[in-house]
Amino acid sequence: MLAKYNNNPWDIEADKITLQELFDLWIEKRAVKLGTSNQLALKSAYKHCLKYSKLKYNQIKSYQMQDTIDSCGKSYATQGAIKNLWGHLDKFAMELDVISKCYSDLITSAPIPETTKQIFTDEEVLRLWENKNLPWVDSVLFFLYTGFRISEMFDLKTQDIDLQAETMKGGTKTDAGKNRIVPIHSKIRPFVEKRLKQSKSGYLFEYEGKKLYQSQYRLLWYEIMEKLKMNHTPHECRHTFRSRLDSVGANKVCIDRIMWHKSKDTGERIYTHKNVEELKLNIELITN
């Protein structure tokens, strides 16, 4: 009896379990180990699979999984979430000996569309501020007022934030960008203070008490873009930041220093030294 229980501890009939029953069991036993945002995205994705909910799971084929993606009528983010859900369910079904082949390996979703680096409009920036209390919208605004690359933002440690001096130290990509000083724009200081107080991992941006990684954040990003009806990539925040500084007449050398670009002008590179106060004055030229 013990051997039988260990072989099938959740008392399921592998040949009869339906998609709905497998999903419910997966929610109970496996989804709880995922992050809250990820759980919500996958639960939402399941709504597009309901047409097959009563089918025995071992009878569902790849073309039916693909149909849930092709007929959802949603963006690449939602399509990716549906594909991700089928992958989770297949893996769980394999574990339970419900299936012997993962049909989810054969399905595809829309790729992330090519962009031409469209900057955020003033109206879109305003919309972000109007929704600043939504989860993770503060991270988009942080990008827009710092010019950080996505990898640099997630490498920011709390020890690199100096609230008294109103600066952050970071940068990883190039020699010109390492350990550069970036002023904390007054508009995003409340976000920085809040995340500093909440940090458990030692990183400014974290996910459930641990360092946040790009793969996790991109799912969060797509949710924000879809919810606020925008279509941008994180790197477009960096382009927007530079464009806004240029539009308000910020000093060219200061822009390069803030964004960690190596100036193309030899004279500027060798002879011009911009101190932190000058950088602050220039970054605060962005008033909206």
Summary of the structure (lengths in Angstrom):
residues: 288
radius of gyration: 23.7
end to end distance: 68.9
largest distance: 82.6
contacts: 827
relative contact order: 0.11
helix: 55%
strand: 6%
